[in-house]
Amino acid sequence: MSAPPPKPACPNFSSGPCAKRPGFNPGVAYADAPFGRSHRAAIGKNKIKESMRLTKEILKIPKDYLVAMVPASDTGAVEMMMWQLLGPRGVTVCHWESFGSGWFTDAEKQLKLPKLRNLKAPFGELPDLKSIDWNDDVVFTWNGTTSGVKVPNGDWIPDNRGGLSICDATSAAFAMDIPWSKIDVLTYSWQKCLGGEGAHGMLVISPRTVQRLESYKPAWPLPKIFRLTKGGKLDKAIFEGDVINTPSMACFEDYLDALKWAKGCGGLDGLIQRSMRNFNVVKSFVEKNPWIQFLAKDPATVSNTSVCLVINDLSKDQVKTMLSLLERNKVAYDIGAYRDAPAGLRIWCGPTVETADVNALMQWV
């Protein structure tokens, strides 16, 4: 008898975002991976549970915090927590870029919260974080993806706060150190620092958040994909491998592969080092060339993942011409500033990027 044909690699992963991870080999990563299509069967549920366990391990999440996958990427994770948690206290929304501004729009125009503070700053700056009243619930982004401005640390968040700290960390998780004692809710998505697939959001909640979920019932209706409680109690099954709606098990397989790759890089510390090496290439270039500068005004707030740059004396159209030249020569794609931000470059320096590639890009720039 002839030998059976080799198992094919899963075609979903041959050229997608996961292929950017150094050492990625779809034939090795997926040909022998026993994954099914059912999230209820033991094989699928165990994959979900294992990914949650590895998430806690790599991100150094405290044992009494809970982790779950939820629908609709980081946006879904942020909004499901805003809809379920906000209302019993005043709310401060801190924002200094496009996505953070979206959370304020949610609070003002959709939830119509009566006691709402808009703490904002223009692109390149942080608002006065010391002015926050922590009797309020506070919504903020750890790293402004479209402005390249991050909070330098968590020192501005008190340990004895009355309100909850609700943090969108989608371009910070796995590349920046998160002080968990300062965080009650943290969200992110797979496609940023791990180079994974989109559409799935991640949720990390503290014991204080569980208390709020079990003691407060919002006045507005909650769609099924937002609900984390049953009969006034936390639905613990969601944090133990069950999911609210059907996920892509193929994407979960990719997430597991990303987590194992991250662990092989030295875990969170190794990933931060990879990102910082990439960032330092850009930083060195900026220091040597006065015609280009970071959009962030304060060096302590410059993002090491979503690095935003402005080019002195170039108009918006001239920047577009420069970006077109880079794309035509297959040097870089989609590195223009976000549409709401000042014209310039936005270079991704997350841990999936190779430092040699950043070096090559800066030579072209």
C-alpha positions in Angstrom: 0.0 0.0 0.0 1.2 3.5 -0.7 1.8 5.9 2.2 -1.1 8.2 3.1 -0.8 11.7 1.7 0.6 14.3 4.2 -1.9 16.3 6.2 -2.4 19.7 4.6 -1.7 22.9 6.4 -4.9 24.8 7.3 -5.3 27.3 4.4 -6.7 29.9 6.7 -3.3 30.6 8.1 -0.9 30.5 5.1 -0.7 34.2 4.6 -2.8 35.9 7.3 -1.7 38.2 10.2 -0.4 35.2 12.2 2.2 34.6 9.4 4.0 37.7 10.6 5.1 36.0 13.8 8.7 35.1 13.5 9.2 31.3 13.0 5.6 30.8 11.8 5.2 27.7 9.8 1.6 26.8 9.0 2.6 23.2 8.1 4.1 22.6 11.5 1.7 24.8 13.5 -1.6 23.4 12.1 -1.2 20.2 10.1 -1.2 18.0 13.2 -3.2 20.3 15.4 -6.4 18.5 16.6 -9.0 21.3 16.5 -12.6 21.0 15.7 -15.4 23.4 14.8 -17.5 22.9 18.0 -16.8 25.2 21.0 -19.0 22.8 23.1 -17.2 19.6 22.4 -14.4 18.7 24.8 -11.6 19.2 22.3 -12.8 22.8 21.5 -13.7 23.8 25.0 -10.3 22.6 26.3 -8.6 24.7 23.7 -10.5 27.8 25.0 -9.7 27.0 28.6 -6.0 26.5 27.7 -5.8 29.8 25.9 -7.3 31.6 29.0 -4.8 29.8 31.3 -1.9 30.9 29.1 -3.3 34.4 28.9 -3.2 34.8 32.6 0.3 33.2 32.9 1.9 35.4 30.2 0.3 38.7 31.2 1.0 37.9 34.9 -2.7 38.4 35.8 -3.5 38.0 39.5 -5.2 34.7 40.4 -8.4 36.4 41.6 -8.9 38.2 38.3 -11.0 36.5 35.7 -10.4 36.2 31.9 -12.8 35.6 29.1 -13.2 35.8 25.3 -16.1 38.0 24.2 -17.6 39.0 20.8 -16.7 41.9 18.6 -13.0 42.4 19.2 -11.8 45.1 21.6 -14.7 47.4 20.8 -17.2 44.8 21.9 -15.3 44.1 25.1 -15.1 47.8 26.0 -18.7 48.5 25.2 -20.1 45.5 27.0 -18.4 46.7 30.2 -19.6 50.3 29.7 -23.2 49.1 29.2 -23.1 46.9 32.3 -21.0 48.9 34.8 -21.6 52.6 34.2 -24.4 54.5 35.9 -24.3 54.2 39.7 -21.4 56.7 39.9 -20.2 59.7 38.0 -18.0 58.8 35.0 -14.9 60.4 33.7 -13.7 59.5 30.2 -10.1 60.3 29.5 -9.2 60.5 25.8 -6.5 61.9 23.6 -7.1 60.1 20.3 -9.8 58.7 18.1 -10.8 55.5 19.8 -10.9 57.0 23.3 -13.1 59.7 21.8 -15.5 57.0 20.7 -15.9 55.8 24.3 -16.9 59.3 25.3 -19.5 59.4 22.5 -20.9 56.1 23.8 -21.2 57.6 27.3 -22.7 60.9 26.2 -24.9 60.1 23.2 -25.8 56.4 23.7 -25.9 55.8 27.5 -26.7 59.5 28.1 -25.0 59.4 31.5 -26.1 62.3 33.7 -22.9 62.9 35.5 -20.2 62.7 32.9 -16.8 64.5 32.6 -15.0 64.8 29.3 -11.3 64.9 30.1 -9.6 65.3 26.8 -6.3 66.4 25.2 -5.3 67.1 21.6 -3.2 64.6 19.6 0.3 64.4 21.0 -0.6 65.2 24.6 -2.2 63.6 27.7 -5.0 65.4 29.7 -4.4 66.3 33.3 -4.7 62.9 34.8 -4.1 64.2 38.3 -7.3 66.1 38.2 -9.5 63.0 38.1 -12.0 62.4 40.9 -11.6 58.7 41.6 -15.1 58.6 43.2 -16.0 58.4 39.5 -15.7 55.4 37.3 -12.9 56.2 34.8 -12.6 55.0 31.2 -9.3 55.4 29.4 -6.9 53.9 26.8 -3.5 52.8 28.1 -2.0 53.4 24.7 -3.5 55.8 22.2 -3.2 53.8 19.0 -3.9 56.7 16.7 -1.8 59.3 18.6 1.2 57.3 19.7 0.7 58.6 23.2 0.6 56.2 26.2 0.2 56.7 29.9 3.7 56.5 31.4 2.7 54.2 34.3 -0.2 53.6 36.7 0.9 55.9 39.5 -2.0 58.3 38.8 -4.5 55.6 39.7 -5.0 55.3 43.5 -5.2 52.0 45.2 -8.1 53.2 47.4 -10.2 54.4 44.5 -14.0 54.5 44.9 -14.8 54.1 41.2 -13.7 51.4 38.7 -10.8 51.9 36.3 -11.8 50.6 32.9 -8.9 50.3 30.5 -8.8 49.8 26.8 -5.3 48.2 26.4 -5.7 46.8 22.9 -2.3 48.2 21.6 -0.6 47.9 25.0 -1.3 44.3 26.2 1.7 42.0 25.5 4.1 44.9 24.9 3.8 47.2 28.0 3.8 46.5 31.7 0.3 46.7 33.2 0.2 47.2 37.0 -2.8 45.0 37.7 -3.6 46.5 41.2 -4.5 49.7 39.3 -6.9 48.0 36.9 -10.5 46.8 37.4 -11.3 46.1 33.7 -8.9 45.6 30.9 -9.7 44.8 27.3 -7.7 44.0 24.2 -7.9 42.0 20.9 -5.7 39.4 19.3 -4.7 41.2 16.2 -2.5 43.9 17.7 0.6 42.9 19.7 0.2 39.1 18.9 -0.5 39.6 15.2 -3.5 37.3 15.5 -6.9 37.2 13.8 -9.6 39.8 14.4 -13.2 39.7 15.6 -12.6 38.3 19.1 -12.2 40.5 22.2 -10.5 39.7 25.5 -11.8 40.7 28.9 -10.0 40.8 32.2 -11.9 41.8 35.3 -11.0 42.3 39.0 -13.0 41.2 42.1 -14.2 44.8 42.5 -15.7 44.5 39.0 -17.5 41.3 39.9 -19.0 43.1 43.0 -20.3 45.8 40.7 -21.8 43.3 38.2 -23.6 41.5 41.0 -24.9 44.6 42.9 -25.9 46.9 40.0 -28.5 46.4 37.3 -28.5 49.0 34.5 -31.6 50.9 33.6 -31.2 50.2 29.9 -31.7 46.8 28.1 -28.7 44.6 27.5 -28.4 42.5 24.3 -27.4 38.9 24.8 -23.8 39.4 23.7 -23.3 41.9 26.5 -24.6 39.9 29.4 -22.2 38.6 32.0 -24.7 37.8 34.8 -27.5 35.4 35.4 -30.1 35.9 38.1 -28.0 38.8 39.6 -24.9 36.7 39.9 -21.8 36.5 37.7 -22.1 33.9 35.0 -18.9 32.1 35.9 -19.2 29.7 33.0 -18.1 32.5 30.6 -14.8 32.6 32.5 -14.4 28.8 32.5 -14.4 28.0 28.9 -17.9 28.7 27.8 -18.6 31.6 25.4 -21.5 34.0 24.9 -21.8 33.2 21.2 -20.1 30.9 18.7 -16.4 31.8 18.1 -14.1 30.7 15.4 -12.2 27.7 16.6 -9.6 28.2 13.8 -8.9 31.6 15.2 -8.6 30.2 18.7 -6.0 27.7 17.4 -4.1 30.7 16.0 -4.4 32.5 19.4 -3.0 29.5 21.1 -0.1 29.4 18.7 0.5 33.1 19.4 0.5 32.5 23.1 3.0 29.6 22.8 5.2 31.7 20.6 5.0 34.5 23.2 6.0 32.1 26.0 8.9 30.9 23.8 10.1 34.5 23.5 10.5 34.8 27.3 6.9 35.7 28.1 5.8 39.3 28.7 9.3 40.5 29.5 10.6 39.1 26.3 7.8 40.6 24.3 8.4 44.0 25.8 12.1 43.8 25.0 11.3 42.9 21.4 9.0 45.9 21.1 11.5 48.2 22.7 14.2 47.1 20.3 12.0 48.1 17.4 11.0 51.4 19.0 14.7 52.2 19.7 15.5 52.0 16.0 12.9 54.7 15.3 13.9 56.7 18.3 17.6 56.7 17.2 16.5 57.9 13.7 14.4 60.7 15.1 17.3 61.9 17.3 19.6 62.0 14.3 17.2 63.7 11.9 15.7 67.0 13.1 13.2 67.1 10.1 11.1 64.3 11.8 9.7 64.1 15.3 7.4 62.1 17.5 3.8 63.3 17.6 3.9 62.8 21.4 5.2 65.9 23.1 6.5 64.3 26.3 9.2 61.6 25.9 7.8 59.7 28.8 4.5 59.2 26.9 5.9 58.1 23.5 4.3 54.7 22.6 6.6 51.8 21.9 4.0 50.0 19.7 2.0 52.5 17.7 4.8 55.0 16.9 3.4 58.2 15.4 5.7 60.6 13.7 5.3 64.0 12.0 7.5 65.3 9.2 8.4 69.0 9.5 7.6 71.2 6.5 5.8 68.5 4.5 2.1 69.1 3.5 -0.5 66.4 3.8 -0.3 65.8 0.1 3.5 65.5 0.2 3.2 63.0 3.0 0.7 61.0 0.8 3.2 61.1 -2.0 5.9 59.7 0.3 3.6 56.9 1.5 2.7 56.0 -2.1 6.4 55.7 -3.0 7.0 53.4 -0.1 4.1 51.2 -1.1 5.0 51.1 -4.8 8.4 49.8 -3.8 6.9 47.2 -1.5 8.7 48.7 1.5 5.7 49.4 3.8 1.9 49.3 3.7 -0.6 51.3 5.7 1.9 53.3 7.7 0.2 56.7 7.2 -1.2 58.5 10.2 -4.8 57.7 11.2 -7.4 59.8 9.3 -8.2 62.0 12.3 -4.6 62.5 13.3 -2.1 65.1 12.0 -0.5 64.0 8.7 2.6 61.8 9.2 3.7 58.2 9.7 2.4 55.5 12.1 4.9 52.7 12.3 3.9 49.5 14.2 6.8 48.4 16.5 5.0 45.6 18.3 6.7 42.4 19.3 5.8 40.5 16.1 8.0 42.9 14.1 11.6 42.0 13.3 14.1 44.8 14.3 16.0 44.3 11.0 12.8 45.2 9.1 12.4 48.4 11.1 16.0 49.3 10.3 15.4 48.7 6.6 12.2 50.9 6.7 14.0 53.8 8.4 16.7 53.8 5.7 14.0 54.2 3.1 12.3 57.0 5.1 
